[in-house]
Amino acid sequence: MNDPLECQPGDIPPKWEAATIRQLENAQLMGMFGLPGQGIPTTLFSYSERKTRRWLEKLKKLPHKEKVRAMRELYADHGRSVSNPQEIFVDMRKRLSQVGIFSLSECNDNELMWAHYGANHSGIALGFSGSVGSKLCDNRHTVAVNYLKEKPVFETGFRNEVSFYATPNGGVESRGRVSFEDPVFRASLSTKTPPWEYEKEWRYIEETHGLFDWPSDLVSVVFGMRMPKERRREYRRIVETTNSNVEFFEVKAASDHSGIFVTQV
């Protein structure tokens, strides 16, 4: 991305992070005792009732870190792995660098954007519809960019999700992470500093980068004012062979040198 300050959250307060991790670990430990109202389980995995009772009694006497370690060892002994809350925020920063972002803009007549992104006015701009059912009309995949001086930060909590994976030895591994739906995670993907506000940017996002279909139907093509005529004809031929509903436009300079404007051709 062209803004070195984007796609990253603000600093996570160490005390808040530590308290959140402990809260998640406590939730995992509580899971060892069953859901509220169901009572303490009589057996755990392959343990007999007697061995289970002794293990739980010993667990209650351990300090917090030792409880977490004992729980992980129990799961590991039975071919399972419990997600590590301490890795969640490290994973979040890694996932932010792997998200796929397709940048769009509300405007097609900005001189700076044609200079920066339109091959110095010799390229093209593609226009997409916001039709119902498309990803551009889906709040999960399309977000408006906010232009703020402050980075998004975690203040009251976050949305957590757990995924389960089969291990090579036939066991099960679980991994907790900040959800793609978490407001702070999504804000980190859609916040830029105020100097970029002229771009009026929107973003189509996917959880991973790579090749995807366009997020909606192509409805227009705008030719830069410096694009040679032969290239215009070639682009138009390519588009019209696959889509006859696309409208074509060109950029022109205002006669009084006040700027540029887009007109249909």
C-alpha positions, -999 to 999 in steps of 0.1 A, spaced: 0 0 0 12 35 -7 6 48 29 32 33 53 9 41 83 -21 20 71 -33 -15 78 -21 -16 113 -38 -10 147 -27 14 173 -5 2 202 -22 -25 223 -19 -15 260 2 -43 277 -21 -44 308 -52 -48 286 -35 -75 265 -24 -94 296 -58 -92 311 -75 -103 279 -52 -133 275 -58 -143 311 -96 -140 306 -93 -163 275 -72 -188 294 -97 -188 323 -125 -196 297 -105 -225 285 -100 -238 320 -137 -235 327 -143 -256 297 -126 -285 315 -155 -285 340 -183 -285 315 -209 -258 309 -226 -240 338 -253 -260 353 -240 -293 340 -218 -302 369 -182 -314 370 -175 -341 344 -169 -376 359 -143 -385 333 -118 -367 311 -108 -383 279 -94 -418 287 -91 -412 324 -111 -432 348 -135 -415 373 -109 -419 401 -80 -405 380 -102 -377 367 -112 -367 402 -76 -367 414 -65 -346 383 -92 -320 389 -84 -317 426 -47 -312 418 -55 -287 391 -75 -265 416 -44 -261 438 -21 -249 410 -13 -213 402 -28 -200 370 2 -206 347 6 -241 360 -31 -248 355 -28 -237 318 2 -258 313 -15 -289 329 -45 -284 307 -24 -282 275 -5 -313 285 -37 -332 291 -50 -323 257 -17 -331 240 -16 -365 257 -48 -373 239 -39 -360 205 -54 -326 208 -41 -290 209 -57 -260 226 -54 -226 210 -29 -203 227 -44 -169 235 -9 -154 237 -5 -159 200 -38 -141 190 -24 -106 187 7 -117 169 -15 -137 145 -37 -106 140 -8 -85 128 3 -113 105 -32 -116 91 -34 -79 84 -4 -83 61 -21 -112 42 -55 -97 36 -64 -90 0 -74 -54 -8 -89 -41 -40 -89 -3 -39 -116 17 -55 -127 54 -56 -159 73 -57 -144 97 -83 -130 93 -117 -120 129 -125 -93 136 -99 -61 149 -116 -37 136 -89 -52 101 -90 -49 100 -128 -12 111 -124 -5 86 -96 -25 55 -106 -35 61 -143 0 59 -159 3 97 -159 -31 102 -176 -23 76 -203 -41 46 -186 -77 37 -180 -102 37 -151 -127 8 -147 -161 14 -132 -181 -12 -114 -218 -14 -105 -230 -16 -69 -257 -41 -78 -276 -60 -51 -260 -94 -45 -225 -84 -55 -195 -81 -31 -195 -44 -36 -230 -44 -20 -218 -67 8 -207 -50 40 -185 -79 49 -164 -74 18 -167 -37 10 -158 -9 34 -154 29 31 -120 42 41 -119 66 70 -93 94 71 -82 98 107 -52 110 127 -56 82 153 -51 45 146 -79 21 156 -73 6 190 -88 -21 212 -106 -6 242 -133 -29 255 -126 -63 239 -126 -80 205 -145 -107 185 -128 -140 188 -132 -171 167 -118 -206 170 -109 -229 141 -102 -266 143 -76 -285 122 -67 -321 118 -30 -328 126 -8 -352 107 -10 -378 135 -47 -379 135 -53 -354 163 -72 -322 164 -57 -287 168 -76 -255 177 -65 -220 170 -81 -188 183 -78 -156 165 -93 -121 161 -124 -125 139 -124 -110 104 -157 -94 116 -140 -76 145 -146 -38 142 -110 -29 152 -95 -55 128 -117 -41 100 -109 -5 109 -72 -13 107 -79 -23 70 -99 9 63 -82 37 81 -57 62 64 -43 95 75 -61 127 65 -37 137 36 -52 108 15 -88 120 19 -90 134 -16 -89 98 -29 -125 91 -15 -115 54 -13 -135 23 -8 -120 -12 -4 -132 -46 -15 -115 -70 10 -109 -107 12 -94 -126 41 -65 -137 19 -48 -122 -11 -47 -138 -45 -68 -139 -76 -105 -134 -73 -133 -125 -97 -142 -89 -99 -165 -78 -70 -193 -67 -94 -201 -61 -130 -180 -39 -152 -201 -10 -163 -178 17 -176 -143 23 -190 -127 58 -188 -98 65 -211 -70 88 -198 -66 121 -218 -31 110 -230 -40 75 -241 -32 70 -278 -61 64 -301 -49 30 -312 -48 18 -276 -83 31 -270 -96 11 -300 -78 -21 -287 -92 -18 -252 -127 -11 -265 -125 -41 -288 -114 -63 -259 -142 -51 -237 -169 -53 -263 -161 -89 -272 -170 -99 -236 -195 -73 -224 -218 -52 -246 -233 -32 -217 -202 -13 -209 -202 25 -215 -171 44 -226 -158 77 -214 -128 99 -219 -110 125 -198 -107 160 -212 -91 192 -200 -113 222 -192 -108 250 -217 -100 275 -190 -74 252 -174 -95 249 -142 -92 211 -142 -103 180 -160 -137 164 -166 -151 131 -179 -174 129 -209 -190 99 -227 -176 89 -261 
